[in-house]
Amino acid sequence: MKFQYLVGIASVFFLAGCTTMPRGDNADLIIHNGQVLTINTEMEVIDDGVVVVKDDTIIAVGGHELMQQYQAQKVIDAHDGIIMPGMVNAHNHLPMIAFRGLGEEGISNRLFAYFFPLEAQKLSRDLIYNATKLGAIELAQSGVTTYADMYYHMDEMAKATKEVGLRAVLGETVIKFPVVDAKTPYGGVEYGKKFVEEYKGDALITPAYAPHAIYTVSKEKLQEIHALSEQQDVPVLIHVGEFPNEEKRLEGETQAKTPIEYLSEIGVLDQRLVIAHGIHLTPNDQKLLKEADVGIAYNPMANAKGATGIAPAWEMYRADMRIGLGTDGPMSSNQVDLVKTLSYAANMQRLKYSDRTIMIPEQVIEMATLGGAKALHMEDQIGSLEVGKKADIAIFETQSANMMPNYNPYATLVYQANPSNIDTTIVNGKVIMENRVMQTVKLDDIRDNVDAFEADIAEFAKELAKKAIKSKSLMD
């Protein structure tokens, strides 16, 4: 069925008492000749669609008739491709792309016996900057326009992210032991304060705090971070419910039976919080999360690879909670793109509930776009192609063998597409990649840096794996 959906700046003129549009209005960018997935409230699709952009904002979305109403400095022909909102990766640790492919020897306790020691020995400002740049290029090449991240030296990550041109929510990690950017336990709090002050109000970077988890951050520090997030009005990112026995590692007395109950009990469960994973949640946990308006990042590939469980994502989606998709770090899923995650997101839920009718492709794409925006409380800015929202757009080509036939664009994206099918990526109205060619930075420019840190890490990582493989599992 074909839908014709016309929204645009005409609505502004109507509200002002004018019902006609002047011809030849100027714009900066027009995208046409594609199937537009608006991801608006009605999930409308425009088969011969047009998206019009002025500065960083979408000013019109509709049918081919818009080509007669607007002219632009740049016009992109989508060649019958799929035009959709840029995807939102709601949870990542992007600099860990420097370690991608390591620790695959069957190590049970990868987090404490392998991840943390590897980071302690090999992380640096320079590595974090270069690895972020590499990862951001891969994100752009796969149609991700916004990502959320928890890591260290967030100023370096912000610099690299802005050079590539992506949008990001970057949380400075707070943890109870010394790390690369904090010589003392919980040094990330002070680092985070400075980072928030530097980037608050930035067009692309939303600064945040990122207490690692309830078992690696004390109650007092969680409460301190919560107070700071209220004062500065910034998000808080945290891992919760990734492992089945997290509450058993808590220090001090608590009446809480689950990590979510604990966060509620200590007064830090609110609308600024975004939890990653949320695998082990009770019905009461889900009720508390919804009441507090918390964002959730569902990471199906990483959770499957780590054998940590399957989150009740379908229940949360059906309850209209703020749930989006994430990849977790490049050592957890070995991916940063969401295209491969799409089918996992659906199929793991169907497996969990033994129901092949749930998580249909349309719902998965909504979760990967507007759902991620909602999880990050950014749905008023991004996540759908609607007038007034930021021009964060991805164009999939549909001429490759794997993209044909294209009966249902949602199914094509979820079950047929590869990251290489992304033709063009636009962030904040700026073309970041076009015809598969990066426009802001070149991969070749950082290749030598990648080769250098790979050579430096390889031998140490090999020896560390021999020790780590003897360590007891965190889930035991």
C-alpha atoms as one frame of an Amber mdcrd trajectory, in Angstrom:
protein
   0.000   0.000   0.000   1.266   3.455  -0.854   0.970   6.246   1.655   1.214
   9.905   0.730   2.242  11.961   3.708   2.779  15.693   3.403   4.118  17.668
   6.275   6.253  20.709   6.074   6.792  24.274   6.708   3.327  24.812   5.308
   2.082  24.014   8.811   3.970  27.018  10.109   2.356  29.271   7.496  -1.068
  27.849   8.305  -0.657  28.604  11.990   0.340  32.147  11.063  -2.850  32.567
   9.030  -1.352  31.797   5.598  -2.446  28.633   3.760  -0.282  28.913   0.641
   3.395  28.219   0.194   5.649  30.483  -1.873   7.299  28.653  -4.751  11.035
  28.197  -4.927  11.742  28.396  -1.198  15.420  28.077  -0.453  16.790  25.059
   1.430  20.245  23.631   1.975  19.565  20.003   1.126  16.849  18.022  -0.632
  16.697  14.222  -0.709  14.284  12.713  -3.225  13.394   9.632  -5.253  13.318
   7.252  -2.323  10.984   5.377  -0.017  10.746   7.513   3.122  10.206   5.773
   6.462   9.047   8.648   8.635   8.824   6.703  11.945   6.232   9.267  12.976
   3.241   8.459  15.195   1.419   6.778  12.319   4.596   5.080  11.034   3.767
   6.514   7.606   5.731   5.532   4.516   6.059   7.752   1.436   6.947   5.680
  -1.631   8.147   8.587  -3.787   9.309  10.702  -0.904  11.178  13.938  -0.388
  12.966  15.293   2.689  13.928  18.973   2.778  16.602  20.348   5.124  17.520
  23.898   6.115  20.635  24.351   8.234  20.482  21.447  10.726  16.704  20.968
  10.688  14.097  19.120   8.640  11.648  21.695   7.241   9.499  19.475   5.009
   8.700  15.802   4.504   6.293  14.689   1.808   5.719  13.543  -1.739   7.340
  14.481  -5.035   5.337  17.712  -5.208   7.802  19.221  -2.719  10.371  19.299
  -5.537   8.289  22.102  -7.064   8.190  24.074  -3.834  11.844  24.046  -2.785
  15.239  24.526  -4.309  18.491  23.690  -2.572  22.211  24.055  -2.929  22.531
  20.275  -2.773  20.113  17.642  -4.066  20.617  13.929  -3.351  18.921  11.368
  -5.575  18.220   8.296  -3.426  17.794   6.124  -6.574  14.766   4.243  -5.204
  16.567   3.587  -1.945  15.191   3.694   1.591  15.388   7.064   3.367  15.048
   6.739   7.125  16.061   8.388  10.386  19.649   7.747  11.378  19.882   4.871
  13.837  20.699   5.355  17.521  23.174   3.015  19.212  22.026   3.414  22.812
  24.966   1.658  24.479  28.607   1.318  23.509  32.221   1.498  24.663  33.601
   2.672  21.349  37.348   2.894  22.154  37.324  -0.819  22.929  37.398  -1.276
  19.172  41.168  -1.205  19.755  40.769  -4.577  21.501  38.203  -6.112  19.144
  38.857  -9.806  18.513  40.845 -10.321  21.732  39.888 -12.566  24.632  38.103
 -15.089  22.460  39.806 -18.135  23.976  36.809 -19.169  26.081  37.499 -16.942
  29.111  34.716 -17.151  31.686  35.443 -13.985  33.662  36.191 -11.655  30.739
  35.250  -8.457  32.609  37.483  -8.655  35.676  40.144 -11.113  34.518  40.620
  -9.775  30.990  38.857  -6.477  30.115  39.936  -4.480  33.161  43.604  -5.660
  33.200  43.904  -5.039  29.463  42.551  -1.521  29.852  44.760  -0.823  32.866
  47.890  -1.723  30.911  47.175  -0.409  27.422  44.746   2.499  27.516  45.993
   6.027  26.874  44.649   9.346  25.670  46.112   8.724  22.243  44.639   5.238
  21.897  41.196   6.415  23.047  41.214   9.249  20.494  42.320   7.073  17.568
  40.089   4.127  18.463  37.085   6.439  18.825  37.787   7.937  15.421  37.969
   4.468  13.863  34.758   3.410  15.577  32.931   6.610  14.651  33.800   6.054
  10.997  32.349   2.554  11.213  29.219   3.921  12.873  28.778   6.483  10.094
  29.327   3.803   7.470  26.511   1.757   8.996  23.885   4.485   9.315  24.265
   5.188  13.032  24.023   8.937  13.566  23.861   9.016  17.388  25.523   6.795
  19.943  25.726   6.647  23.739  28.989   5.676  25.363  30.540   4.981  28.754
  34.328   5.205  28.864  37.373   7.264  29.853  38.991  10.507  28.640  35.652
  11.649  27.296  37.161  14.878  26.018  39.250  12.814  23.577  36.165  10.854
  22.551  34.219  14.075  22.025  37.006  15.519  19.871  37.175  12.432  17.638
  33.384  12.129  17.414  32.974  15.743  16.331  35.713  15.381  13.712  33.792
  12.524  12.126  30.573  14.491  12.605  28.413  12.165  14.684  26.058  12.980
  17.543  26.800  11.337  20.910  25.870  11.097  24.568  29.226  10.583  26.272
  29.382   9.462  29.899  32.599   9.769  31.874  33.091   6.484  33.730  33.147
   6.494  37.531  34.487   3.355  39.197  35.939   2.365  42.572  39.508   1.716
  41.449  42.182   3.746  39.640  41.836   3.877  35.846  43.597   5.524  32.930
  42.186   9.013  33.521  41.837   8.878  37.322  44.715   8.028  39.627  42.440
   7.550  42.615  39.198   5.603  43.096  36.143   7.511  41.864  38.339  10.119
  40.176  35.885  10.055  37.297  33.537  12.284  39.289  35.878  15.276  39.114
  36.833  14.475  35.530  33.148  14.277  34.696  32.411  17.673  36.247  34.996
  19.329  34.000  33.780  17.434  30.946  30.178  18.472  31.570  31.209  22.110
  31.990  33.183  22.003  28.736  30.522  20.377  26.553  27.178  21.384  28.050
  25.163  22.955  25.237  27.305  21.528  22.421  25.448  20.945  19.153  26.612
  17.326  18.836  27.890  16.181  22.239  25.673  15.631  25.280  27.963  15.155
  28.305  26.950  12.662  30.982  28.143  10.750  34.035  28.611   6.998  33.818
  28.888   5.124  37.134  29.977   1.690  35.956  27.547  -0.517  37.936  25.981
  -0.895  41.366  28.684  -3.395  42.351  31.596  -1.149  41.323  30.279   2.186
  42.649  29.272   2.843  46.261  25.859   4.048  47.358  27.321   7.387  48.399
  28.953   7.955  44.999  25.786   6.939  43.143  23.886   9.501  45.213  26.545
  12.153  44.602  26.389  11.546  40.844  22.604  11.696  40.944  22.763  15.077
  42.689  25.235  16.380  40.107  23.041  15.179  37.246  20.119  17.104  38.742
  22.167  20.274  39.239  23.677  20.191  35.757  20.673  18.573  34.020  22.665
  15.835  32.301  22.101  12.080  31.833  23.517   9.237  33.902  24.482   5.999
  32.121  24.950   2.746  34.059  25.096  -1.042  33.597  22.230  -2.734  35.449
  20.859  -6.269  35.412  23.548  -7.624  33.099  24.406 -10.504  35.441  21.967
 -12.577  37.502  23.510 -11.955  40.925  24.594  -8.315  40.987  22.746  -7.505
  44.220  24.851 -10.091  46.058  27.941  -7.951  45.489  26.499  -4.828  47.071
  28.359  -3.278  49.987  26.408  -2.201  53.071  22.883  -2.979  54.192  19.915
  -2.905  51.870  16.378  -4.225  51.862  16.397  -4.384  48.073  16.038  -7.748
  46.376  17.095  -6.546  42.916  19.475  -3.912  41.504  16.521  -1.821  40.293
  14.932  -1.914  43.734  18.303  -0.850  45.155  18.552   2.140  42.829  15.031
   3.125  43.802  15.731   2.610  47.489  18.747   4.943  47.466  16.875   7.601
  45.508  18.711   7.634  42.172  16.112   6.085  39.862  14.811   8.948  37.725
  14.249  10.235  34.179  17.919  11.130  33.681  19.007   7.518  34.094  19.751
   5.205  31.161  20.408   1.574  32.031  22.326  -0.774  29.765  21.246  -4.427
  29.459  18.340  -4.873  31.897  18.392  -8.614  31.304  17.468  -9.806  34.776
  14.383  -7.746  35.568  11.356  -8.737  37.597   7.849  -7.440  36.802   8.268
  -5.020  39.724  11.586  -3.842  38.278   9.867  -3.027  35.008   7.113  -1.189
  36.883   9.692   0.901  38.758  11.576   1.697  35.554   8.424   2.831  33.778
   7.247   4.942  36.704  10.656   6.644  36.898  10.729   7.164  33.098  14.141
   5.473  32.819  15.757   4.726  29.442  16.827   1.153  28.596  19.402  -0.065
  26.076  18.724  -3.608  24.798  21.935  -5.310  23.596  20.898  -8.668  22.093
  24.101  -9.572  20.233  26.405  -8.867  23.171  24.110 -10.644  25.606  23.925
 -13.705  23.367  27.699 -13.802  22.877  28.308 -13.360  26.599  25.617 -15.913
  27.503  24.224 -13.469  30.050  20.582 -13.956  29.089  17.797 -12.415  27.011
  16.293  -9.145  28.217  12.474  -8.886  28.397  12.610  -6.289  25.630   9.259
  -7.231  24.113   7.474  -6.719  27.423   9.108  -3.309  27.831   8.374  -2.281
  24.249   4.754  -3.385  24.599   4.491  -1.379  27.848   5.614   1.730  25.937
   8.815   2.059  27.931  11.835   3.979  26.691  13.744   1.126  25.078  16.295
   1.313  22.286  18.974  -0.903  20.767  22.673  -1.025  21.583  25.667  -3.116
  20.627  27.649  -2.842  23.872  31.407  -2.536  23.383  33.321  -3.984  20.430
  34.720  -6.729  22.695  31.235  -7.763  23.769  29.522  -8.089  20.389  32.509
  -7.314  18.130  30.181  -4.880  16.342  29.365  -1.202  16.614  26.767  -1.095
  13.836  23.092  -1.765  14.460  22.300  -3.355  11.093  23.483  -6.782  12.237
  21.737  -6.232  15.556  18.309  -5.755  13.974  17.553  -9.407  13.286  19.006
 -10.424  16.669  16.678  -7.965  18.378  13.650  -9.675  16.862  14.749 -13.279
  16.857  16.015 -13.417  20.436  12.650 -12.121  21.652  10.743 -14.655  19.543
  12.938 -17.372  20.994  12.475 -16.106  24.558   8.691 -16.005  24.308   8.249
 -18.855  21.791   6.186 -16.515  19.656   6.963 -15.874  15.984   4.392 -13.076
  15.759   6.134 -10.564  18.028   8.822  -7.976  17.230   7.816  -7.597  13.621
  10.304  -5.669  11.433   8.408  -2.375  11.704   8.739  -2.523  15.496  12.440
  -3.359  15.319  13.186  -0.358  13.093  11.187   1.854  15.415  13.275   0.585
  18.330  16.514   1.240  16.422  15.558   4.845  15.666  12.874   6.546  17.740
  13.252   3.969  20.515  16.910   4.825  20.945  16.067   8.520  20.905  13.467
   7.931  23.628  15.919   5.880  25.700  18.262   8.880  25.652  15.380  11.348
  26.179  16.160  12.960  22.825  12.963  12.125  20.945  12.107  15.803  20.592
  15.275  16.224  18.499  15.964  12.954  16.665  14.584   9.489  15.895  12.034
  10.297  13.182  11.803  12.272   9.951   9.450  15.055  10.989   9.379  18.806
  10.597  11.363  20.558  13.300  13.633  17.635  14.113  17.352  17.529  13.488
  18.359  16.299  10.046  19.908  12.960  11.073  19.249  10.719   8.077  20.449
   7.420   6.601  19.896   6.248   3.027  20.030   2.532   2.189  20.564   1.594
  -1.447  18.287  -1.141  -2.757  20.106  -2.125  -5.942  22.424  -4.782  -4.476
  21.432  -8.424  -4.838  20.773  -8.853  -1.118  18.341  -5.923  -1.108  16.101
  -7.324  -3.847  13.190  -7.760  -3.941  12.031  -5.004  -1.601   8.376  -5.796
  -0.902   8.458  -4.509   2.666  11.185  -1.949   3.477  11.141  -2.823   7.181
  11.687  -6.516   6.488  14.337  -5.659   3.905  16.264  -3.686   6.527  15.893
  -6.177   9.370  16.468  -9.437   7.518  18.319  -8.606   4.300  20.473  -5.516
   4.731  24.161  -5.305   5.530  26.070  -2.234   6.763  27.576  -1.957   3.284
  24.108  -1.154   1.921  24.236   2.257   3.619  24.906   4.745   0.850  24.619
   8.107   2.617  24.706   9.288   6.232  23.687  12.796   7.300  24.039  14.254
  10.797  22.729  17.639  11.897  22.147  18.505   8.254  25.743  17.753   7.263
  26.585  14.976   4.799  29.028  12.696   6.638  29.168   9.950   4.009  27.883
   9.958   0.428  28.059   7.137  -2.118  29.950   5.126   0.541  32.702   7.778
   0.637  33.396   9.534   3.934  33.202  13.309   3.518  34.596  14.466   6.871
  37.575  12.198   7.543  39.384   9.444   5.684  40.016   5.970   7.042  43.457
   5.984   5.414  44.436   8.962   7.578  44.299   6.889  10.771  45.356   3.522
   9.394  48.964   3.909  10.585  47.772   4.746  14.097  45.576   1.655  14.152
  48.467  -0.513  12.965  50.646   0.936  15.732  48.307   0.238  18.626  47.533
  -3.230  17.251  51.223  -4.096  17.223  51.656  -2.759  20.763  48.691  -4.659
  22.218  48.980  -8.062  20.522  51.672  -9.814  22.578  50.483  -8.528  25.967
  46.902  -9.577  25.171  48.038 -13.072  24.211  49.844 -13.603  27.516  46.994
 -12.087  29.528  44.552 -14.552  27.980  46.607 -17.488  29.268  46.137 -16.214
  32.835  42.545 -15.055  32.475  41.262 -18.345  31.162  41.846 -19.852  34.623
  39.663 -17.247  36.356  36.247 -18.134  37.792  33.170 -16.819  35.991  31.554
 -13.632  37.274  28.178 -15.357  36.989  29.081 -18.286  39.259
